[in-house]
Amino acid sequence: MNFQNVRSTFNKGVTIPSLIFIIGTCFLSAVYPKPTENILNEIKQFIFVNLNWVYVWSVTLFVIFLVYLLFSKYANIKLGANDSKPEYSFFSWISMLFAAGMGIGLIYFSVAEPMQHYSSEVFADNHYVSRAKQAQLYTFFHWGIHAWAIYGVVGLSLSYFAYRYRLPLSLRSCFYPLLKNKINGKWGNAIDVFALCCTFFGITTTLGFGVVQISSGLNILHITPENSFMYQIIIVVALVSLSVISAISGVGKGVKILSNINVISVIGLLLFVLILGPTVYLIGSFTDGLGNYINNFFNLTFNTHVYEKNALPWFYDWTILYWAWWISWSPYVGLFIARISKGRTIREFILAVLILPTLFNFIWMSVFGNSAIWFDLNIANGQLSQFASDPDALMFRFLDYLPLSQFTGFFVILIILIFFVTSADSGIFVMNSIATKNANKSPKWQIVFWGVLLAVLSLLLLNVGGLKALQSMTLITALPFSIVVILFIVSLMKGLAIDQKYYDRNFSVSTVPWSGEFWKERLKNIVSFKDNASVDRFIKVKAKEAFTDLQQEFASNGIDAKINHHENPTRVEIEIHQGVVNNFVYGVENKIKTVSEYIINEENLPDLEDNKTHYPRSYFGDGREGYDVQYFTKNELISDVLKHYERFLEIISEERNEMFVSSNANENKD
């Protein structure tokens, strides 16, 4: 086989350094697992003990920033052109971002975390009721708004710059207002290399631990005779193969379908435990826990436990570890959320990303965690607490106290399997997107390549016990990336400020309103509704004549303007190439609007045969809203084009708008 003829969309400046670092780190973790783990643990522990305030302040800033945007003047800005529509239904959108954002961890920690907090020595002196409340409160804290704010800032920044200004869907694009065209060079490559490595390490470690839980569950349910590495190989090969197939089919098919199945499955399991468990207790404890979370929100947010020496190790191992873990996962989750969020407004994005998954997590963690604590107190006589240190098996031990435990055990494994596939396929999709600088279409072998690399390195590290070393490496990378995300905020605010000034800019004071010279002709136009043929005639005759006269006059002034014609619907436009995000474009198109029934039946209004009428509407290259131009004379249409051209030149000539200048932007137009 001649490898030189193999087609590839990989960007060498991103892919080669990333693979060298990924394979090198995994090799060290595999060959020298203990020394590597010890060294990385020392670094991680130093960061957690001495620089934990960086995580605390960063995550707090992310929450404050998103809440500010939610109520700001920028909230109605769309992630895309002003007339863009969402690509996916609301349910599919929520399902996909939820599956990518939490995944296997939702099953792994739903019983394990509340039970570990409940049985922790840190809270051992408290009354059992207080311990149960603390367990729920801190579980809410770790899986709530703060976690999703991290994903939200990254996803929003990526969506905004990718869809609003048509830059590549890449982390480098988030620095455009700060670095300008340097994002296309070494700085941009370095940012994407960092993102690709973070994504690979995060997915590898999470999937590795997911395989261990699946293997443990199969053994507990007596499906496999032992929890051995051989069965883990079979699980990884089967699930990664499914992930590759799903990733090849695309986000709109495999990933969306599996995510929808996932959400429906977890809701089914949730209702099963809620109905057959201590229902009244669970509803009451959720209500109490939600109020407790709201009352303690600010205290939780800023609490560093500096006055509680005994609680500090717990603080480092839980809160700080979680913040580092979410931050390290944010390049992957943020990229995936951005990929599926085109057409949403900023307010819609923030509400969906912050509130809905958080609320579901609270319900989920309340039902499973509080059920486990209730069973431990009232039925199990403390036996579930004894399994708190074995999270791989704890979920299945918990299900033994519910009816149909064998069936629910199988069902939980099925959910974990689907979560595994949805995490892996979206991860493979994101890694390939980063490595190719968001190429529109990549050969299938690249998807297979990422899947094979993920499977091989996960199994290698599972076999030699190197996953913990890789996990420490992932957590360490969260520190510099938290600073990167803060810079995203600076860049996004700069972009939003310019955006608003750009789209809110009024016309020049030199624009001239209608005169009364052609009032009879205008009245005739006003009292008659237009059919398709008459509007087509307006566009092909009057608008075209106006644009042709303009084209000739532009040419006499040394400006090259071209006239574009389109059908279905009929439209004509004049375009002047400027080398900016959108060339100057002024067009007129045939639009349909629906007229209310009372106008059709009203005798003292113009005649109309049905409730559809046509009209010529202007449109512009930068996506601003157009308007009806059917009453314009040819000269007034020329004047209207010129006032928009004057506005356009004024905007691009100002230094503060230079972020809109991009030599290749017009090549990326839809």
N, C-alpha and C positions, 0 to 999 in steps of 0.2 A: 504493500500500500504506500502510495506517495503522499506523505503527510503535508508536503508543501501545497498540495491541491485541496486540503481540507479547509472548508470555509469556516471562518470564525469571526465573531463580533467582539471578542475580548479586547479590552484596552490594555495593552502591555504595561503601561505605566502604573496601572492599578493592580492588575491580576498577578503579575510576576512577583512584585514585592510582597503582596498579601500571601501568596502561596508559600513563599520562602519562610515568612514569619510563622504562618499557621503550622506548616509541616515541621519546622524547626522546634517550635514550642511543644507540639504534640510528641515529637521524637524524644525531647528531653524528659517530658512527663512520663513517657513509656519506658525509656531505658533507665532513667534514674528517678523513679517515682517518689521515693521518700526524701532524698536530698532536695529535689525540685520543690516538692510540697512544703518542706520545712523552710526553705529560703523564701518562697512566695508567701507563706503564712506569716513569716516575720515582717515582710513588707506590708502585707495586708493589716496585720495587727498594729503596726506603727501608724498607718494611715487612720485606722478606726479609732485609736486612742488619742492621737494628737491632732488629727485633722477632721474629726467627726463633725465639727461645726461647719465645715465647707458643705457637707451633705445636707445638714439641717437648714442652713440658710439658702442653699440652692433650691431645695424642694419647696421651701416656704415661698421663695420668690416666684417659682413657677405657678403655684396656686394663686398668689396675689395677681400676677400678670394676666392669667386667663380670666379671673373674675373681673378684673378691670376691663379687658376687651369685651367681655360679655355685655357690659352696660355702657360701652363707649360709643362714640360716633362712627367707629369703624365696624361695628357689629354686623351691618347689613352688606358689607362688601362680599362679593362672591369669590369662591375659590375657582376662578376661571373667568371667561368673558362675562359681561353683564347679562347676556342672554343665554348662558349655558344652563343645561339641565342636568340633574343627577344621573349618573350612569346606572346605578343599582336602586332597587326598591329599598324603602326604609328598613324593612325587616332583614333583607339580605345584607344591607350595609352594617347594621348593628350586629348581626350574627358573625360576620367576618371579622370585624374589629375586635369583638369580644373573644372569639376563638383564638385570634392571633395574640391578643393582649394578655390572656391569663392561661389558657391551655391546660396542660396536665397539672399545673400547680393547684388548680381549683379542686381537683380530686385528691391530690397528694396531701394538701394542707388543711382541707375542710374539717377533718376530725383531728388531725395531728396537732395543728397549731393551738387551737383552744385547749386541748388536753395538756399540752406541754406547758402553756401558761398556767393552767389550773393547778398542775402538780409541781410547778417550779418552786425551788427553795426560796426564791426572792419573795414570794407571796405566802410562804408556808405559815407564817405567824398570823395571817388574817383568817377571819371566819370563812367557812366554806362558801357562804353567799357572796361575800366580798371577793373571794378568789374567782368565783364564777363570773361575776360582773367585770372584774379586771381582765379575765381571759377574753370575754367578748369584746370589751372596749379596745384592747390592743390589737385584736384580730381585725376589727373594723378599721382601726387606724392604719394598719399595714396594707390592707387591701382596698382602701377607699379612695377618696378624692386625691390624696397626695400622690399615690401611685399613678393614677390616670392623668394627673396634671403633667407628669414627666413625659408620658407618651403624647399628651395633647400638644405641648409646646413644640416638640420635634415634628409631629405629624402636621401641625398647622403651618409651621415655617416651610416645610417641604411642599405642601399643597399650594401655598400662596405663591411661592416663586416659580413652581413648575407650571401651574395652570393660569396664573394671572399674567405672567410675563413670558411664558413658554420657554423657560429655561429647562435643562435636563432634570428629570426627577432624581436628584442626587444631593447629598449633603453639601457638596461644594456650592451648589446654587444658593443655599441659604446665606452665603457670605458675599453675594454679589454687590450689595450696596457698600460693603466695607472694602472688598478686594478688587472690585470691577473685573476686568478681563484676566486678572491674575488667577482667577478660579480655573481657567483652562490650562494652567501650567502646573508646576511642581507643587504649589500650595494646594491646588484642587486635588491633585493625585494623592497627596499625603492625607488629606481629610477623608477621601474615599477608601484608602487603604486601612485607615483606622476603623472606619465604619464596617468594612468587610470583615476584618479580624474580630471585632466585637460581636458581630452577628454570628459568625461561625462558632466562636467559643461559647457564646450563650446558648445557641441551639444544641451544640454537641453535648454540653453538660446537662442541660435540661432533658434531652432525649435519652441520655445515658441513664439518668435517675428514673425516667419514666419506664425504661425497659426493665429495670430492677423491680419496680413496683408491679408491672405486668407479670413478670416471671414469678414473683412472690405470690401474687394472687392466684395464678394458675396452679401453683403448688399447694396452696391452702385449700383450693377447691378440688384437689386431687385429679386435676386434668393432666398434670405432668408429675412423674414420680419424684422429681427432685428439682431444686432451684439451682441449676447448673449453667455453666457458660455455654454449653452446647445448645440449650434451649434459648438462651439469650441471642445466640447467632441466628437461629431460625426466626425469632421474633423480629430482629433488626432487618434481616434480608427481606422478609415478607412485607414489613411496614414501609421500609424505605422504597421498595419497588412500587407499592401503591402510591406513595408520595410523589415519586417521579412521574408516574402515569397521570396523576392529578395535576401536577405542575405543568406538564406538557399540554394538557387540555386547556390550560389558561385559567385566569382568575374568574372569568365569567361563567365557567362551567364547573370543573372539578372542585376548586376551592370554595366557590359559592354554595354548591350543592352539599358538600360535606359540612360546611359551617352551619347551614340551615338544619341539617340532620342533627348536628351536635347540640344546637340550642334546644331543639324539640326534645331530644333525649334527656338532657340535664333537667329540663322543666318536668318531664315525666318522673324522673327519679326524685326530684325535689318534692313533688306532690305526694309521691308514695311514702316518703319518710315523714312528711308533715301530717298526712292523714292517719297513718298507722303508728306514728310515734306519739309522744305526749303533746297533742295538738294545742290544747289550751295553754299549757306552759310555754310552748314555742312561740305562739302569737304574743303572749304577754311579755316574754323575755325579749323578743324582737323590738316591740314597742318601747320597752324600758331601755334597751340597748341603744336604740336610735336616739332617744332623748339624752342619754348619757353621753353619746358621741358628740351631739350638737353642743351640749353644755360644756364639754371639756375640749372642744375643738382647738382653741387657741393655746390652752395649756399643753395639750399633746403636741401641737405643732412646734412649740419653742422649747419644750422640756429636754434638757440634756442630762438630767439626773446627776448633775455635778455635786449636789449636796447629799447624794445617796450612794455612798461608796460601795455598799453591798449590791446595789442594782446596776452598777456600771458594766460589769461583764455581760449581764443580760441585755442591757441597752446596746452594746456593741454587737452582740450575736444575733439580735433580732432587728431593732429599728434601723440601725446604721447598715447592717447587712442587707436589709430589704431595700433601703434607698439606693445603695450601691448596685444591687441586683436589678432593680427597675431601670436605673440610669444606663447600666451596661446593655440592657435589652432594648433601650429606646431607639437606637439606629434601625434595628430590624423592625420593631413594631411600628415606629413612626413612619418608615418608608412604606410599609404595607398599608397602614391607615391612609396615608396620603394617596397611594395608588387607587384606592376605592372611593375617595371623597371628592372627586371633581364635581363641581356644580353646586355644592353646598355653600350656604353663607357661613361667615365666621361664627355668628351666634348659634346657628344650627349645629355646627361642628362642635363647639365647646359644650353645649348642653348635652349633646349625644355622647360625647367622649367622657365627660366628667360625671354626669348624673346617672344615666341609665346603667352602665356597667357597675358603677359603685353601688347603686341601690340593689341590683341583682346579687352582687357579691355579699352585701349585708344580709339579705334574705337567705342566701345559700349557706353562709357561714353560721348564721343563727340556727337554722334548722339542723344542720349536721353537728356543729360544735356543741350546741346546747342540748341536743338529744343525747349525745355521748356523755356529757356531764350528768344529765339527769339519770341515765341508765347506770352510770358509775356509782351514783349516790343511792339510788333506790332499788336497783336490781342486781348489778354486778358486784356489789360489795368491794369496790375499789379495784377490780380486776382490769378494767380498761385503763386506769391510770398506770398500771404496771407495764402496759404496752406503749406508753407515751414515747419511749426512747426507740421504738421500732415503727417509724411512720410507714414503712413499706407494707406492713401487715395490718396496721391499726384500722384502716377503713374496713377491711374484711372481717376483723374481730368485732367491730361495731355492728356490722350488718347481721351478725349471729343473734343479736337481741331483737331483731325484727322478723316478722313472718316472711316466708319464702326466701330465706337467706341465701340458699343455693342459687336461685334464679337471680336475685339482686346482685349477687357476687359476679355472675356471668355478665349481667347488664353493665355493672361498673367497669369491668374489663373491656367490654365493647366500647363504652364511652372513652376510656383511656386510649384505646386503639385509635378511635376516630380523632381524638385530640392530638395524638401522636402524629397522625397523617396530616391533619390540618396545620399543625405547627411546622412540620417538616416541609410540606409542599409550599406553604407561603414563605418559609425561610429560604428554600431553594430558589424560588421565584425572585426574592429580594436580593440574594447573593448574586445571582446572574445579572440582575438589573444594575447593581453597583459595579460589577466587574466589566460591564459593557457600556457604562455611561448611559444607561437607559435606552439601549437600542430598541427600535420598534419591533424587530423580529429577529430572533436568534435561532441557529440550528439546534435541533433536538438533542444532539450529542452533548451540548453544553449543560443542559438540564440533567442529563444522565451523569455527566462528570461530577457535578456538585453532589448529587445523590450518592454516588459511589464513594466519593471522598468523605462525606458525612458518615456513611455506614462503616467504612474501614477504620477511620480514626476513632469513632465512638466505641467500636468493638475492641480495638487495640487498647484503648485506655481503660475500658471495663475489665479486660483480662488481666492487666497488670496493676490495677488500682491507681491509675493516674488521673482519674476524673476530678478528684479533690484538688489536685495541683492546678488543673485547668480552670476549675471553678474559682480558685484564688486569683488566678491571672485575670479572669473576667472581672472580678470585683475590684481589682487594682486599677484596671482601665477606666473604671467609672469616675475616678477622681478627675483626671484631665478632661474627660468628656463632659462632666458637669460644668466646667468652665466654658467649654465649647457651646453648650446649650444656652448659657447666659449670653454669649455673643450672638446666638440666634435671635434672642429677644431684642438686643440692640439693633441688629440688622432688620428684623421684622418691623420694629417701630419706625425705623427710618423709611422703609418701603411703604408702610401704611400712610405715613404723613404725606409723602410725595404723591401716593395714589389718590388720596382724597383731593389734594389741590389740583391734580391733573384732571379728574373727572368732574369736579365742581366748578371748574373755570368758566366764567361767564363770557359771552361774546364781547367783542370790542365795542366801545361806545360809538364807534363810527358806523355801526350797522344801521341801515335805514329801514323803518317799518313800511308797510304797505302805504301807497299813496291812494288818493281817491280817483285816479285817472281812469281806471278800468272797472269802476264799481258795478256797471250794468253786467259786464261779462262775469264778474265775481258772483253777483246775485244769481245769475243763471246757473252757475256751477254749484252754488250752495244748495239750491232747491231741487237738484237732480242727483239721484243716486247713480253710480257708475257700474257698468257691467264689465266683464273680463276683457272684451274686445276694445272698449273705449279706453280702458286704463293701459292696455298694451299699446294702443295707438299713441297715447300721451307719452309713454316711455320711449317708443321707437321713433317718434317724430320730434316732439317738443324737447324732451330731455336730451335726446341724441344731438339735436341741433345746437342746444345750449353747450353741451360738452365739446362738440366739434369746434364751435367758435372759440371756446376757452383753450382748446388744444392748440389751435393756430396762434392765438395770442401768447400763450406760454412759450411756444416755439420761437416766436419773434423776440422773446426776452431771454432766450438761451436755456429754457427749461423743457426737458423732455417729458411729456405727459402722454399716456396711452389710454385708449378707450376700450373697455372690455364689455363683451356682450354675452349674456347667459339666457337660457331658456328654462322653463319649468321650475320655478315661475320666471316670467320675463323680468329681466333686470339689466340695466346698463350702468356703468360706473366709469369715472375718470380716476386714474391712478398715477401718482408721482412717486417714483422710487427715492427714498431718503436714507435707507440703511438704518432705520430705527425698528423698534419692536413691531410696529405696524406702519407700513408705508402710508402716505396720505392717500386715503380713498374716500371718495364721495360717490355714492350710488343711489339709484332710484329703483325700487322693486315693486312688483305687483303683489299687494297683500289683500287678504280676505278678512272681513270682520262680520260678526253676527249682529243683527239689528233686533231689538226687542219687538215682541208681538204688537204692543200697543201703537208703535209707530206705523206698522203695516196697516192697521185697522183705523188709524186716525184720518178723518176726512180732510182736515185742514192742514195736513202735512204732505210733503211730496209723495208721489206714487211710488210704490215698491212692490214687485210681484212676489218675492219670497224674502226670507230673513237673512239672505247673504248679499253683501255688496262688496265691490272691489274698490281699492284706492291706491294711488302711488305713494309709497313711503320712502323717505330718505334713510340711508344707513351709512355708517362710517367705519373706517378701518380699525379704530381702537375699541370697537364694541359698545360705544355709547348708544343710548336710545334714540332712534330716529323719530320722524314725525311726518304728518300728512302734508304733501306738497302739491295737491291737485289744483289749488287755486293760484299757483305761481305762474306768472308769465315767463317767457323764455329769459328775458333780461333779469327778472327777479330770481330765477333759478341760478343764473350766472352769479348774481350778487351773493346768493346764499352760499354757493361753493367758495367764493372768495373770502367771505367772512370766516368760514371754517378753516380755510388755508392760512389766513392771517393768524387765527388762534393757534393753529398747529405750529407755525414758525416761531411764534412768541414763546410757546412752551418749550420746544426743543432747543431754543437758543439760551435758555437759562441754565446756569451751571448746576443748580440743585436737582435738575431733572436728568442729569447725565446717566443715571442708572437705567434710563429707558433706552440708551444707545447700545446697540449690540450688532456687530457686523453680520452675524449669521442668524439673527432672530427670524427674519422673514423666510428662511429655509425651513423653519420649524412650524410654519403655519399649517393649521388643519386643512 
